[in-house]
Amino acid sequence: MENLFTGLISSKTRIKLLVRFFFNPQTRSYLRELAKEFNVSTNLVRKELNQLTKTNLLKCEKNGRQIQYMANQEHPLFPELKSMVGKVMGIDYVIDDLVGRLGDLERAYLIDDYAEGKDTGIIDLLLVGNINQYHLNDLSRKTERYIKRKIRTLVLDKDEFSAFQTKLKDRPCMLIWEVKN
């Protein structure tokens, strides 16, 4: 699974940029913050950003003296790239194997690093509903082995979630699953 992009794209920095911008398309970043996060030179990141901008996969906006980059959601390949990034990060398996089988689940949120498109190896999930903790732990372990990432969960009922929402506003958060009424 990790070789999905590495077999197609030789630049590790370009792969990181695609993951960063196409997993959560609302993400916006500057050159220096990306170089620091990826622990590579600004010249290397600039080269890859220029290439992705030239192909219109990324857009850029000037904000004062800095240039802010973001995914181009109007690009014809946007849906496919977003889907591929989800597969690379293992989120599609989390949704299918874990979230979809938990029973009385109302919503599932991706929070913190992964919600920002940072592949840190630890997926933080916020689950809202009445969930059997034993079943959740069993499914989490099985899914972790398959996607080769750690899954941390926070389970809240409706009332606890209502109280927690003020804290959630200060953290990166992305709704990844919701029960259809």
Backbone as numpy.savetxt, mean C-alpha at the origin, in Angstrom:
# Nx Ny Nz CAx CAy CAz Cx Cy Cz
6.55 -14.62 -6.26 5.73 -13.44 -6.26 6.60 -12.18 -6.26
7.66 -12.17 -5.45 8.53 -10.99 -5.39 9.21 -10.76 -6.73
9.35 -11.83 -7.55 10.03 -11.70 -8.82 9.12 -11.18 -9.92
7.85 -10.91 -9.60 6.92 -10.40 -10.61 7.48 -9.15 -11.27
7.90 -8.17 -10.49 8.45 -6.95 -11.06 9.93 -7.10 -11.40
10.70 -7.80 -10.57 12.14 -7.89 -10.81 12.44 -8.63 -12.11
11.54 -9.50 -12.55 11.73 -10.17 -13.83 11.43 -9.25 -15.00
10.62 -8.23 -14.77 10.25 -7.29 -15.83 11.05 -6.00 -15.80
11.39 -5.54 -14.61 12.04 -4.24 -14.44 13.35 -4.46 -13.68
14.45 -4.02 -14.28 15.75 -4.28 -13.66 16.12 -3.28 -12.57
15.51 -2.10 -12.57 15.85 -1.08 -11.60 15.05 -1.26 -10.31
15.75 -1.53 -9.22 15.07 -1.69 -7.92 14.44 -0.37 -7.47
15.07 0.73 -7.81 14.52 2.04 -7.45 13.22 2.29 -8.21
13.18 1.93 -9.48 11.94 2.11 -10.26 10.82 1.25 -9.68
11.14 0.04 -9.27 10.14 -0.84 -8.66 9.60 -0.20 -7.39
10.49 0.33 -6.55 10.06 0.99 -5.31 9.18 2.19 -5.60
9.50 2.94 -6.64 8.69 4.09 -7.01 7.30 3.67 -7.49
7.24 2.62 -8.30 5.95 2.12 -8.77 5.09 1.66 -7.60
5.71 0.93 -6.67 4.97 0.47 -5.49 4.49 1.66 -4.69
5.37 2.60 -4.48 5.04 3.78 -3.67 3.86 4.56 -4.24
3.87 4.79 -5.56 2.85 5.65 -6.15 1.61 4.92 -6.63
1.72 3.66 -7.02 0.56 2.98 -7.59 -0.20 2.13 -6.58
0.38 1.87 -5.43 -0.39 1.15 -4.43 -1.45 2.07 -3.82
-1.03 3.26 -3.44 -1.96 4.25 -2.92 -1.80 5.50 -3.78
-2.66 5.65 -4.81 -2.49 6.74 -5.77 -2.60 8.15 -5.19
-3.10 8.29 -3.97 -3.16 9.62 -3.36 -1.81 10.06 -2.81
-0.84 9.15 -2.79 0.49 9.46 -2.28 1.17 10.50 -3.16
1.79 11.47 -2.50 2.58 12.50 -3.17 3.92 12.58 -2.43
5.00 12.67 -3.20 6.32 12.69 -2.57 7.28 13.59 -3.33
8.31 14.01 -2.61 9.37 14.84 -3.15 10.62 13.99 -3.37
11.49 14.46 -4.24 12.73 13.77 -4.58 13.54 13.40 -3.35
13.86 14.37 -2.50 14.74 14.11 -1.35 14.12 13.14 -0.35
12.82 13.23 -0.12 12.20 12.31 0.83 12.23 10.88 0.28
12.08 10.72 -1.04 12.15 9.39 -1.64 13.58 8.83 -1.56
14.57 9.66 -1.85 15.96 9.22 -1.77 16.30 8.78 -0.35
15.85 9.54 0.62 16.11 9.19 2.02 15.39 7.89 2.39
14.13 7.77 2.01 13.36 6.56 2.33 13.97 5.31 1.69
14.40 5.42 0.42 14.96 4.27 -0.29 16.44 4.06 0.00
17.06 5.03 0.69 18.47 4.98 1.03 19.36 4.87 -0.23
19.04 5.74 -1.20 19.83 5.82 -2.43 20.08 7.29 -2.74
20.93 7.54 -3.72 21.27 8.93 -4.06 20.10 9.64 -4.72
20.08 10.96 -4.56 19.03 11.74 -5.20 19.15 11.66 -6.73
20.37 11.52 -7.24 20.55 11.41 -8.69 19.89 10.16 -9.24
20.01 9.05 -8.53 19.39 7.80 -8.96 17.87 7.93 -8.96
17.32 8.51 -7.91 15.87 8.70 -7.82 15.40 9.68 -8.90
16.15 10.76 -9.10 15.80 11.76 -10.12 15.72 11.11 -11.49
16.71 10.28 -11.81 16.75 9.60 -13.12 15.49 8.76 -13.32
15.11 8.01 -12.31 13.92 7.15 -12.42 12.64 7.97 -12.44
12.56 9.02 -11.63 11.38 9.89 -11.66 11.22 10.55 -13.03
12.33 10.99 -13.61 12.28 11.61 -14.94 11.77 10.62 -15.98
12.24 9.38 -15.90 11.81 8.35 -16.85 10.32 8.06 -16.70
9.85 7.92 -15.46 8.44 7.63 -15.22 7.55 8.83 -15.57
8.08 10.03 -15.42 7.33 11.24 -15.79 7.28 11.37 -17.31
8.40 11.06 -17.98 8.46 11.14 -19.44 7.46 10.18 -20.09
7.22 9.03 -19.48 6.26 8.06 -20.02 4.84 8.33 -19.52
4.66 9.42 -18.78 3.36 9.84 -18.23 2.78 8.88 -17.20
3.57 7.99 -16.63 3.09 7.15 -15.54 2.98 7.96 -14.26
3.86 8.96 -14.13 3.81 9.88 -12.99 3.55 11.29 -13.50
2.92 12.08 -12.65 2.74 13.51 -12.91 3.56 14.25 -11.86
3.87 15.49 -12.15 4.57 16.30 -11.16 3.96 17.69 -11.10
4.03 18.27 -9.91 3.55 19.64 -9.68 4.60 20.38 -8.90
4.80 21.62 -9.27 5.74 22.46 -8.53 5.01 23.01 -7.31
5.63 22.89 -6.16 5.08 23.39 -4.91 6.18 24.22 -4.25
6.16 25.51 -4.50 7.25 26.36 -4.03 8.50 26.03 -4.83
9.56 25.69 -4.13 10.82 25.33 -4.79 10.92 23.84 -5.05
9.98 23.07 -4.53 10.05 21.62 -4.66 9.08 21.10 -5.73
9.41 19.95 -6.26 8.54 19.28 -7.22 7.95 18.05 -6.53
6.65 17.96 -6.58 5.92 16.87 -5.94 5.47 15.89 -7.04
5.72 14.59 -6.81 5.38 13.56 -7.78 4.19 12.74 -7.28
3.38 12.26 -8.24 2.22 11.43 -7.92 1.88 10.55 -9.13
1.11 9.49 -8.89 0.70 8.61 -9.98 -0.25 9.36 -10.92
-0.14 9.07 -12.20 -1.05 9.64 -13.18 -2.23 8.67 -13.31
-3.32 8.99 -12.64 -4.48 8.10 -12.62 -5.23 8.09 -13.95
-4.91 9.00 -14.86 -5.55 9.01 -16.17 -4.78 8.17 -17.19
-3.61 7.67 -16.82 -2.81 6.88 -17.75 -3.56 5.58 -18.08
-3.55 5.16 -19.34 -4.28 3.94 -19.72 -3.82 2.68 -18.98
-2.59 2.65 -18.52 -2.08 1.47 -17.80 -2.27 1.56 -16.28
-2.84 2.67 -15.82 -2.99 2.85 -14.38 -3.70 1.68 -13.69
-4.87 1.23 -14.15 -5.55 0.13 -13.44 -4.71 -1.15 -13.38
-4.03 -1.45 -14.47 -3.21 -2.66 -14.50 -2.00 -2.55 -13.57
-1.35 -1.40 -13.59 -0.20 -1.21 -12.70 -0.62 -1.25 -11.23
-1.74 -0.63 -10.92 -2.25 -0.65 -9.54 -2.52 -2.10 -9.12
-3.12 -2.87 -9.99 -3.40 -4.28 -9.70 -2.11 -5.08 -9.51
-1.13 -4.84 -10.38 0.15 -5.55 -10.28 0.86 -5.22 -8.96
0.84 -3.96 -8.58 1.49 -3.54 -7.34 0.81 -4.22 -6.15
-0.52 -4.29 -6.17 -1.25 -4.98 -5.11 -0.84 -6.43 -5.00
-0.61 -7.07 -6.14 -0.17 -8.47 -6.14 1.24 -8.60 -5.58
2.12 -7.69 -6.00 3.50 -7.73 -5.52 3.54 -7.57 -4.00
2.73 -6.68 -3.47 2.74 -6.42 -2.03 1.96 -7.48 -1.26
1.19 -8.31 -1.94 0.45 -9.37 -1.26 -0.89 -8.93 -0.71
-1.31 -7.71 -1.00 -2.55 -7.21 -0.43 -3.75 -7.95 -1.02
-3.67 -8.35 -2.29 -4.79 -9.09 -2.88 -5.01 -10.41 -2.14
-3.93 -11.05 -1.69 -4.07 -12.29 -0.93 -4.62 -12.03 0.47
-4.21 -10.93 1.06 -4.74 -10.57 2.38 -6.25 -10.40 2.29
-6.69 -9.70 1.26 -8.13 -9.46 1.11 -8.85 -10.77 0.82
-8.36 -11.55 -0.13 -9.05 -12.79 -0.51 -8.98 -13.84 0.58
-7.80 -14.08 1.13 -7.61 -15.19 2.06 -7.96 -14.84 3.50
-7.78 -13.62 3.88 -7.96 -13.26 5.28 -9.27 -12.51 5.51
-9.37 -11.37 4.92 -10.51 -10.49 5.18 -11.83 -11.12 4.71
-11.82 -11.75 3.56 -13.04 -12.32 3.02 -13.60 -13.49 3.79
-12.85 -14.06 4.71 -13.28 -15.27 5.43 -13.50 -15.06 6.93
-13.53 -13.85 7.38 -13.57 -13.62 8.82 -14.97 -13.57 9.42
-15.98 -13.73 8.62 -17.32 -13.77 9.20 -17.95 -12.41 9.32
-18.21 -11.97 10.53 -18.96 -10.74 10.78 -18.04 -9.52 10.73
-17.41 -9.32 9.58 -16.50 -8.21 9.39 -17.23 -7.12 8.61
-17.12 -5.88 9.07 -17.78 -4.76 8.39 -16.84 -4.01 7.47
-15.61 -3.75 7.96 -14.63 -2.99 7.19 -13.23 -3.46 7.54
-12.33 -3.26 6.58 -10.91 -3.54 6.81 -10.11 -2.36 6.25
-9.19 -1.88 7.06 -8.34 -0.75 6.67 -6.88 -1.20 6.71
-6.13 -0.70 5.76 -4.69 -0.81 5.78 -4.21 0.47 6.43
-3.35 0.38 7.44 -2.89 1.58 8.12 -1.36 1.66 8.13
-0.88 2.84 8.37 0.54 3.15 8.53 1.33 2.94 7.24
2.48 2.27 7.27 3.41 2.24 6.14 2.79 1.75 4.84
2.11 0.63 4.87 1.54 0.10 3.63 0.47 1.02 3.06
-0.25 1.73 3.90 -1.24 2.69 3.41 -0.58 3.83 2.64
0.70 4.07 2.91 1.47 5.09 2.19 2.20 4.51 0.99
2.09 3.19 0.80 2.79 2.54 -0.30 4.21 2.15 0.03
4.54 2.07 1.32 5.88 1.66 1.75 5.85 0.18 2.09
6.61 -0.61 1.34 6.66 -2.06 1.55 7.71 -2.37 2.62
7.30 -2.35 3.88 8.22 -2.57 5.00 8.27 -4.02 5.46
7.39 -4.85 4.91 7.36 -6.25 5.32 6.38 -6.53 6.44
5.78 -5.48 7.01 4.77 -5.66 8.06 3.50 -4.95 7.63
2.45 -5.73 7.43 1.16 -5.19 7.01 0.31 -4.97 8.25
-0.07 -3.72 8.49 -0.93 -3.38 9.63 -2.36 -3.24 9.15
-3.24 -4.07 9.73 -4.65 -4.07 9.38 -5.49 -3.63 10.57
-6.49 -2.82 10.30 -7.49 -2.46 11.28 -8.79 -3.11 10.81
-9.33 -4.02 11.61 -10.54 -4.75 11.25 -11.68 -4.32 12.16
-12.82 -4.01 11.57 -13.98 -3.55 12.33 -15.07 -4.60 12.20
-15.48 -5.14 13.33 -16.55 -6.14 13.34 -16.41 -7.07 14.52
-17.20 -8.13 14.49 -17.17 -9.15 15.53 -16.44 -10.36 14.95
-15.17 -10.50 15.32 -14.30 -11.49 14.68 -13.77 -12.47 15.72
-13.74 -13.75 15.34 -13.17 -14.79 16.17 -11.64 -14.66 16.10
-11.02 -14.30 17.23 -9.57 -14.05 17.27 -8.76 -15.29 16.91
-9.21 -16.46 17.34 -8.49 -17.70 17.03 -8.48 -17.93 15.51
-9.63 -17.78 14.89 -9.74 -17.96 13.44 -8.87 -16.92 12.71
-8.88 -15.69 13.19 -8.06 -14.63 12.61 -6.58 -14.98 12.68
-6.12 -15.43 13.84 -4.71 -15.79 14.00 -4.31 -16.93 13.08
-5.17 -17.92 12.95 -4.90 -19.07 12.09 -4.79 -18.62 10.63
-5.75 -17.84 10.15 -5.72 -17.34 8.78 -4.53 -16.42 8.54
-4.20 -15.59 9.53 -3.05 -14.68 9.40 -1.76 -15.45 9.20
-1.54 -16.48 10.02 -0.31 -17.28 9.90 -0.20 -17.92 8.51
-1.29 -18.47 8.02 -1.27 -19.11 6.70 -1.00 -18.09 5.61
-1.63 -16.94 5.70 -1.44 -15.90 4.69 -0.02 -15.35 4.75
0.52 -15.17 5.95 1.90 -14.67 6.11 2.90 -15.57 5.41
2.73 -16.86 5.56 3.66 -17.80 4.91 3.61 -17.65 3.40
2.43 -17.43 2.88 2.27 -17.34 1.44 2.82 -16.03 0.88
2.54 -14.92 1.54 2.96 -13.61 1.00 4.33 -13.17 1.51
4.91 -13.93 2.46 6.24 -13.64 3.01 6.31 -12.24 3.63
5.26 -11.89 4.35 5.19 -10.63 5.09 4.45 -10.89 6.40
4.75 -10.09 7.41 4.09 -10.20 8.70 2.80 -9.40 8.67
1.76 -9.93 9.29 0.48 -9.23 9.37 0.19 -8.93 10.83
-0.01 -7.65 11.14 -0.44 -7.23 12.48 -1.86 -6.73 12.38
-2.69 -7.17 13.31 -4.09 -6.76 13.24 -4.53 -6.06 14.52
-5.43 -5.12 14.34 -6.11 -4.47 15.44 -7.60 -4.66 15.15
-8.29 -5.36 16.05 -9.71 -5.66 15.87 -10.53 -4.79 16.81
-11.49 -4.06 16.24 -12.36 -3.19 17.02 -13.82 -3.46 16.65
-14.70 -3.34 17.64 -16.13 -3.40 17.31 -16.56 -2.00 16.89
-17.84 -1.84 16.51 -18.33 -0.55 15.99 -18.08 0.60 16.96
-18.40 0.38 18.24 -18.25 1.45 19.23 -16.78 1.82 19.43
-15.92 0.81 19.53 -14.49 1.07 19.70 -13.94 1.81 18.48
-14.41 1.42 17.30 -13.95 2.08 16.08 -14.37 3.55 16.06
-15.59 3.83 16.48 -16.06 5.23 16.53 -15.15 6.07 17.43
-14.76 5.52 18.57 -13.88 6.24 19.49 -12.47 6.37 18.92
-12.04 5.39 18.11 -10.68 5.35 17.58 -10.50 6.25 16.35
-11.59 6.64 15.71 -11.50 7.39 14.46 -10.73 8.70 14.57
-10.78 9.37 15.73 -10.03 10.62 15.87 -8.53 10.36 15.80
-8.07 9.24 16.37 -6.65 8.88 16.30 -6.26 8.46 14.88
-7.20 7.89 14.17 -6.94 7.39 12.83 -6.70 8.53 11.83
-7.27 9.69 12.09 -7.12 10.83 11.18 -5.67 11.28 11.07
-4.85 11.03 12.10 -3.46 11.45 12.10 -2.52 10.39 11.52
-3.08 9.28 11.06 -2.26 8.18 10.55 -2.65 7.88 9.10
-1.68 7.41 8.30 -2.05 6.96 6.95 -3.03 5.80 7.06
-4.11 5.87 6.30 -5.17 4.89 6.40 -5.84 4.72 5.05
-6.16 3.48 4.69 -6.78 3.22 3.40 -7.79 2.09 3.55
-9.04 2.36 3.20 -10.08 1.34 3.24 -9.81 0.33 2.14
-9.68 -0.97 2.50 -9.39 -1.98 1.48 -10.54 -2.97 1.29
-11.50 -2.97 2.23 -12.62 -3.90 2.11 -13.78 -3.38 2.94
-14.97 -3.54 2.38 -16.17 -3.10 3.11 -17.30 -4.03 2.73
-18.14 -4.39 3.70 -19.27 -5.26 3.42 -20.24 -4.51 2.50
-20.73 -5.21 1.50 -21.67 -4.60 0.55 -23.08 -4.79 1.07
-23.83 -3.71 1.22 -25.21 -3.79 1.70 -26.18 -3.89 0.55
